[in-house]
Structure formats: structure tokens, C-alpha cells
């Protein structure tokens, strides 16, 4: 299965651009269908310009964010 193509199609539907930036929550089953694995809980960010996906988590009592599980589309 070509997960990079799935991500590009997903971004095209959500942002009207393959190079768009989308962030939101996805269930674990939605993540498996879209990426082929679970990235994590919390906000998932899909960056079409840099072709990466990552999990953005609140830290420091909700005042800051930490980007975790940064994965390039080519490595899916």
C-alpha cells in the first residue's frame, strides 16, 4: 500500500493542496488506515510541504508543545 499517496490524497481533500498543512485528532484505526501505523495520541500534524508527519503533545503544564515521532513520508 502506498501510504504517501494516501497522505497526499488526504491533504488534497482537507486543505485543497498537496503541499498543505493539516493538524487534528485521528483515532488509532484512522492512523493505521492512513499511515500504516499509530503515531500517537493527541494532535497529529501532516505537513505536505516538508512531507513529514508528527505528533504534537502539550508539555510544561500546557504552555508549550513538543513534536514527537517525526516521520518522513518516504519512510512509511
Secondary structure, 3 states (H helix, E strand, C coil): CCHHHHHHHHHHHHHCCCCCEEEEECCHHHHHHHHCCCCCCCEEEEECCCCEEEEEEEECCCCEEEEEEEEEHHHC
